[in-house]
Amino acid sequence: MSRKFASIIIPSWNGRALLEECINSIDYIGDSEIVVFDNGSSDGTELLVKSLGLKYLRSKVNLGFAGAIDAAAREVDSEYLIFLNNDVRVSKNWYIHLCTAVEKEKAKVVSGLIVDWEGSRLDFAGGIMTFDGHAFQRYYGFDLEKVVLPETGDNILFPCGANMIIDRRLYLLVGGFDKDYFAYFEDVDLGWRVNIYGERVVFSREAKVFHMSQASSKKLGLGERGALFERNAFWTVFKNYDSSLFDRMVNLAIFTFLHRLYFLKTKNNKNRSLIGKLLPFARNEDPRLYAQMKAKDMIFCNLKDLVSKRKFVQSLRSVQDSTIFEKFPLAVIPTYPGDSEFFSSDFFLSLLPETINFQFLELSSIMR
């Protein structure tokens, strides 16, 4: 049996209705295959996938987006891997445009354009990474007619896991999605590693999908999502910064995390319920504080694995971070209460390495 050109991997967790619309929107796949990874669904996903004659993989428990993609990527045997959210529908000739970009641009990683469900606002066309490992889609929610999109073939720092293609050998070589991330920033982490290894991530305007934003992620709740954001951001900086930046940037990330925790706990925590006042250890009403507290526990539970992961990433390095961030400057973006004051303080500014250029941005300038 000949090897497939690509495996289109779609993870799904109790999202049968969205999954069916996603699959039905794919008009052509050449000699590739569609693979659905069922993350422990109980909504009849298995019956749907098998009735369509598609390859079906399953976990008894929810491995998250990162875990599902990585498990499926190691199970298939195709030349390329295409990752697709179950809450998207693809545009006409999406598959052809994605594959054409790989061949024409001689790129091993291509990330396609993502717009909102109506097709009027931008979701993803490249992103920005902050100094502490958070990341944002550039111009997320902006009117498409009012933004300048990258050209097809332009380099971007990281792909979006909701619509991308990657050479399977490269994916495995650089370690793939870190399954321990569960969800969020796994594609940022992968993109950084791809750049560290010396390969490019390029953009394709034509490989467009329409995204029903947060259709899956909102099931987790704001507090749980926030905890994953904070933990995964810290893991990303710890694993990936090169030795010349590691000490200062990790210290910067830690001090920022501690300041946010302090500010949320002491200065922004004035709206507690009667139960919260009577029971000091009850979960606080502010999900941001809960996220910070839970992220702290999640980080300290995995320090040993984090060190070994860092050693692996640094063993891949052929490009220094100074070169990467010359092309893709790191951002400083106030996103939590108290950030603006902290980021303008002499203390914070004194920790910024002079060898790196930083963009000081406001959140409103990059997302709606």
C-alpha positions as CSV (number, residue, x, y, z in Angstrom):
1,M,0.0,0.0,0.0
2,S,1.5,3.3,-1.0
3,R,2.3,5.9,1.6
4,K,-0.3,8.8,2.0
5,F,0.9,12.3,1.1
6,A,-0.8,13.7,4.2
7,S,-2.9,12.8,7.2
8,I,-5.5,15.5,8.0
9,I,-5.8,15.1,11.8
10,I,-9.0,16.5,13.4
11,P,-9.2,16.1,17.2
12,S,-12.7,16.2,18.7
13,W,-14.2,16.1,22.2
14,N,-18.0,15.9,22.2
15,G,-18.2,18.1,19.2
16,R,-20.1,15.8,16.7
17,A,-22.2,18.5,15.1
18,L,-19.2,20.8,14.5
19,L,-17.1,17.9,13.4
20,E,-19.6,16.8,10.8
21,E,-19.8,20.2,9.3
22,C,-16.0,20.4,9.2
23,I,-15.6,17.1,7.4
24,N,-18.4,17.9,4.9
25,S,-16.7,21.2,4.0
26,I,-13.5,19.4,2.8
27,D,-14.0,19.1,-1.0
28,Y,-10.8,17.4,-2.0
29,I,-7.9,15.6,-0.3
30,G,-6.1,13.9,-3.2
31,D,-4.2,10.8,-2.1
32,S,-4.3,11.9,1.6
33,E,-6.5,10.7,4.4
34,I,-8.8,12.2,7.1
35,V,-8.1,11.0,10.6
36,V,-10.4,11.8,13.5
37,F,-9.0,11.5,17.0
38,D,-11.8,11.1,19.4
39,N,-10.8,12.5,22.8
40,G,-13.1,10.3,24.9
41,S,-16.4,11.6,23.4
42,S,-19.8,10.3,24.5
43,D,-21.9,12.0,21.8
44,G,-21.8,9.4,19.0
45,T,-18.6,10.7,17.4
46,E,-17.4,7.1,16.7
47,L,-20.6,6.2,14.8
48,L,-20.4,9.3,12.7
49,V,-16.7,8.9,11.7
50,K,-17.1,5.2,10.9
51,S,-20.3,5.8,8.9
52,L,-18.2,8.2,6.7
53,G,-15.5,5.6,6.3
54,L,-12.7,7.7,7.8
55,K,-9.8,6.6,9.9
56,Y,-10.8,6.6,13.6
57,L,-8.5,6.8,16.6
58,R,-9.7,7.1,20.2
59,S,-8.5,7.8,23.7
60,K,-10.6,6.8,26.6
61,V,-9.8,10.1,28.3
62,N,-9.5,13.6,27.0
63,L,-5.9,14.2,26.1
64,G,-6.5,17.8,25.1
65,F,-5.7,19.3,21.7
66,A,-2.0,18.9,22.1
67,G,-2.1,15.3,23.3
68,A,-4.6,14.2,20.7
69,I,-2.6,15.7,17.8
70,D,0.6,14.2,19.0
71,A,-0.9,10.7,19.6
72,A,-2.4,10.7,16.1
73,A,0.8,12.1,14.5
74,R,2.8,9.1,15.9
75,E,0.1,6.6,14.8
76,V,-0.1,7.6,11.1
77,D,2.6,7.1,8.4
78,S,2.2,9.9,5.9
79,E,4.7,12.3,4.5
80,Y,2.9,15.4,5.9
81,L,0.6,16.1,8.8
82,I,-2.3,18.6,8.5
83,F,-3.9,19.8,11.7
84,L,-7.4,21.1,11.7
85,N,-9.8,22.1,14.4
86,N,-13.2,20.4,14.5
87,D,-14.9,23.8,14.9
88,V,-13.8,25.1,11.4
89,R,-15.1,24.8,7.9
90,V,-12.6,25.0,5.1
91,S,-12.8,27.2,2.0
92,K,-12.9,25.8,-1.6
93,N,-9.6,24.2,-2.6
94,W,-8.2,24.7,0.9
95,Y,-6.2,21.4,0.7
96,I,-4.8,22.3,-2.7
97,H,-3.7,25.8,-1.5
98,L,-2.0,24.4,1.6
99,C,-0.1,21.7,-0.3
100,T,0.8,24.2,-3.1
101,A,2.4,26.5,-0.6
102,V,4.6,23.7,0.7
103,E,5.9,23.0,-2.8
104,K,6.1,26.5,-4.1
105,E,7.7,28.0,-1.0
106,K,9.9,24.9,-0.3
107,A,8.7,25.1,3.3
108,K,8.2,22.3,5.7
109,V,5.7,24.2,7.8
110,V,2.8,26.3,6.4
111,S,0.1,27.9,8.4
112,G,-3.1,29.0,6.7
113,L,-5.4,32.0,7.1
114,I,-8.2,31.7,9.7
115,V,-11.2,34.1,9.7
116,D,-14.3,34.2,11.8
117,W,-17.4,32.1,11.0
118,E,-18.9,34.8,8.9
119,G,-15.7,35.6,7.1
120,S,-15.6,39.2,8.0
121,R,-13.1,39.4,10.8
122,L,-9.5,38.1,11.2
123,D,-8.7,35.2,13.5
124,F,-5.1,34.2,12.6
125,A,-2.6,35.5,10.1
126,G,0.5,35.2,12.2
127,G,1.0,36.1,15.8
128,I,3.1,37.9,18.4
129,M,4.9,36.2,21.3
130,T,5.5,38.1,24.6
131,F,8.7,38.0,26.6
132,D,7.0,35.6,29.1
133,G,5.8,33.0,26.6
134,H,2.2,34.3,26.0
135,A,1.1,34.8,22.5
136,F,-1.6,36.6,20.6
137,Q,-3.0,36.5,17.1
138,R,-2.1,39.7,15.4
139,Y,-5.2,41.8,14.7
140,Y,-7.5,39.2,16.1
141,G,-11.2,40.3,15.7
142,F,-10.3,43.2,13.3
143,D,-12.3,43.9,10.2
144,L,-10.6,42.0,7.4
145,E,-10.9,45.0,5.1
146,K,-8.9,47.1,7.5
147,V,-5.8,45.0,8.1
148,V,-2.9,44.2,5.9
149,L,-2.4,40.5,5.8
150,P,1.1,38.8,5.3
151,E,1.7,37.7,1.8
152,T,1.7,34.0,1.0
153,G,5.3,32.8,1.6
154,D,6.0,35.4,4.3
155,N,7.8,34.0,7.4
156,I,5.9,33.9,10.7
157,L,7.2,32.9,14.1
158,F,4.7,30.1,14.8
159,P,1.8,28.4,13.0
160,C,-1.7,28.0,14.3
161,G,-2.6,24.4,15.1
162,A,-6.2,24.9,13.9
163,N,-5.0,25.1,10.2
164,M,-1.5,24.1,9.4
165,I,0.7,21.5,7.6
166,I,4.1,20.2,8.7
167,D,6.5,17.6,7.4
168,R,6.0,14.6,9.6
169,R,9.8,13.9,9.9
170,L,10.4,17.4,11.0
171,Y,7.5,17.2,13.5
172,L,8.9,14.1,15.1
173,L,12.5,15.4,15.0
174,V,11.8,18.5,17.0
175,G,9.6,16.7,19.4
176,G,6.1,17.5,18.1
177,F,3.4,19.1,20.2
178,D,4.3,18.8,23.9
179,K,1.4,16.6,25.0
180,D,1.7,17.8,28.6
181,Y,0.4,21.3,27.4
182,F,-3.0,19.7,27.0
183,A,-4.2,22.9,25.1
184,Y,-2.9,26.4,24.3
185,F,0.5,27.6,23.1
186,E,1.6,24.1,22.0
187,D,1.8,25.6,18.5
188,V,3.8,28.6,19.7
189,D,6.2,26.2,21.5
190,L,6.5,24.1,18.3
191,G,7.1,27.2,16.1
192,W,9.9,28.4,18.3
193,R,11.5,25.0,18.2
194,V,11.2,24.9,14.4
195,N,13.0,28.2,14.2
196,I,15.6,27.0,16.7
197,Y,16.3,24.1,14.4
198,G,16.7,26.4,11.4
199,E,13.5,25.7,9.5
200,R,10.9,28.3,8.5
201,V,7.2,28.7,9.2
202,V,5.5,30.4,6.3
203,F,2.0,31.8,5.8
204,S,-0.6,31.0,3.1
205,R,-3.4,33.5,2.5
206,E,-5.3,31.1,0.1
207,A,-5.5,28.1,2.5
208,K,-8.4,29.7,4.4
209,V,-10.7,28.3,7.0
210,F,-13.7,29.8,8.9
211,H,-13.5,29.4,12.7
212,M,-16.3,29.3,15.2
213,S,-14.1,30.8,17.9
214,Q,-14.0,29.2,21.3
215,A,-16.7,26.6,20.4
216,S,-14.5,23.9,22.0
217,S,-12.4,25.9,24.5
218,K,-15.3,27.5,26.3
219,K,-16.2,24.1,27.7
220,L,-13.2,24.3,30.0
221,G,-14.2,27.5,31.7
222,L,-12.3,30.8,32.1
223,G,-10.4,29.8,35.2
224,E,-9.2,26.4,33.8
225,R,-8.2,28.0,30.5
226,G,-6.3,30.7,32.3
227,A,-4.4,28.2,34.3
228,L,-3.3,26.4,31.1
229,F,-2.3,29.8,29.6
230,E,-0.1,30.7,32.5
231,R,1.5,27.3,33.0
232,N,2.2,26.7,29.3
233,A,3.6,30.2,28.8
234,F,6.1,29.5,31.6
235,W,7.0,26.1,30.2
236,T,7.6,27.6,26.8
237,V,10.1,30.2,28.0
238,F,11.9,27.7,30.3
239,K,12.3,25.2,27.5
240,N,13.2,27.4,24.7
241,Y,15.3,30.5,25.6
242,D,19.0,30.0,24.7
243,S,21.7,30.1,27.4
244,S,22.6,33.7,26.7
245,L,19.0,34.8,27.6
246,F,17.8,32.1,29.9
247,D,18.6,33.5,33.3
248,R,17.3,37.0,32.7
249,M,14.2,36.0,30.7
250,V,13.1,33.3,33.1
251,N,13.6,35.7,36.1
252,L,11.6,38.3,34.2
253,A,8.8,35.8,33.6
254,I,8.8,34.7,37.3
255,F,8.7,38.3,38.6
256,T,5.9,39.1,36.2
257,F,3.9,36.0,37.3
258,L,4.5,36.9,41.0
259,H,3.5,40.5,40.5
260,R,0.2,39.5,38.8
261,L,-0.5,37.0,41.6
262,Y,0.2,39.7,44.3
263,F,-1.9,42.3,42.5
264,L,-4.9,40.1,41.9
265,K,-4.8,38.8,45.5
266,T,-4.3,42.1,47.3
267,K,-5.5,44.9,45.1
268,N,-8.0,43.5,42.7
269,N,-9.8,41.1,44.9
270,K,-12.6,43.2,46.4
271,N,-15.7,41.5,45.1
272,R,-16.0,38.2,47.0
273,S,-19.2,36.5,47.8
274,L,-20.5,36.0,51.4
275,I,-19.4,32.4,51.2
276,G,-15.9,33.5,50.1
277,K,-15.7,35.9,53.1
278,L,-16.8,33.2,55.6
279,L,-14.6,30.5,54.0
280,P,-11.2,32.0,53.2
281,F,-10.1,28.9,51.4
282,A,-13.1,28.8,49.0
283,R,-12.4,29.4,45.4
284,N,-12.2,33.2,44.7
285,E,-14.8,34.7,42.4
286,D,-12.1,36.2,40.1
287,P,-11.1,33.4,37.7
288,R,-7.8,35.2,36.9
289,L,-6.6,34.7,40.5
290,Y,-7.8,31.1,40.5
291,A,-5.9,30.6,37.2
292,Q,-2.7,32.1,38.7
293,M,-2.9,30.0,41.8
294,K,-3.6,26.8,39.9
295,A,-0.8,27.5,37.4
296,K,1.7,27.8,40.3
297,D,0.8,24.3,41.5
298,M,0.9,22.9,38.0
299,I,4.4,24.4,37.3
300,F,5.9,23.1,40.5
301,C,4.5,19.6,39.9
302,N,6.6,19.2,36.7
303,L,10.0,20.7,37.4
304,K,12.0,17.5,36.8
305,D,10.4,16.9,33.4
306,L,10.9,20.6,32.5
307,V,14.6,20.3,32.9
308,S,14.9,17.3,30.6
309,K,12.7,18.9,28.1
310,R,14.9,22.0,28.0
311,K,18.0,19.8,27.4
312,F,16.3,18.2,24.4
313,V,15.2,21.6,22.9
314,Q,18.7,23.1,23.3
315,S,20.2,20.0,21.6
316,L,18.3,21.0,18.5
317,R,19.7,24.5,18.3
318,S,21.3,25.8,15.2
319,V,20.0,29.3,15.3
320,Q,20.4,31.7,18.3
321,D,17.4,33.5,19.8
322,S,19.0,36.9,19.0
323,T,18.6,36.0,15.3
324,I,15.1,34.8,15.7
325,F,13.9,37.8,17.7
326,E,15.6,40.2,15.2
327,K,13.0,38.9,12.7
328,F,10.2,38.5,15.3
329,P,10.6,41.0,18.1
330,L,9.3,40.0,21.5
331,A,6.4,42.0,22.9
332,V,5.6,43.6,26.2
333,I,1.8,43.8,26.4
334,P,-0.2,44.7,29.5
335,T,-3.0,42.1,29.9
336,Y,-3.7,41.9,33.6
337,P,-4.6,44.5,36.2
338,G,-1.4,46.2,37.4
339,D,0.7,45.2,34.3
340,S,1.0,48.8,32.9
341,E,2.5,50.1,36.1
342,F,4.8,47.1,36.5
343,F,6.0,47.1,32.9
344,S,6.9,50.8,33.1
345,S,8.8,50.4,36.4
346,D,12.6,50.8,36.7
347,F,12.7,47.4,38.2
348,F,11.1,45.7,35.2
349,L,13.0,47.7,32.7
350,S,16.3,47.0,34.4
351,L,15.8,43.2,33.7
352,L,15.3,43.5,30.0
353,P,18.3,42.3,28.1
354,E,19.9,45.1,26.1
355,T,20.7,42.7,23.2
356,I,17.0,42.2,22.4
357,N,14.6,44.7,20.9
358,F,11.2,44.7,22.5
359,Q,7.9,46.0,21.2
360,F,5.8,47.8,23.9
361,L,2.2,47.4,22.7
362,E,-1.3,47.9,24.0
363,L,-3.7,45.0,23.7
364,S,-6.3,47.1,21.9
365,S,-3.8,47.7,19.1
366,I,-3.5,44.0,18.2
367,M,-6.9,42.5,19.1
368,R,-10.5,43.4,19.5
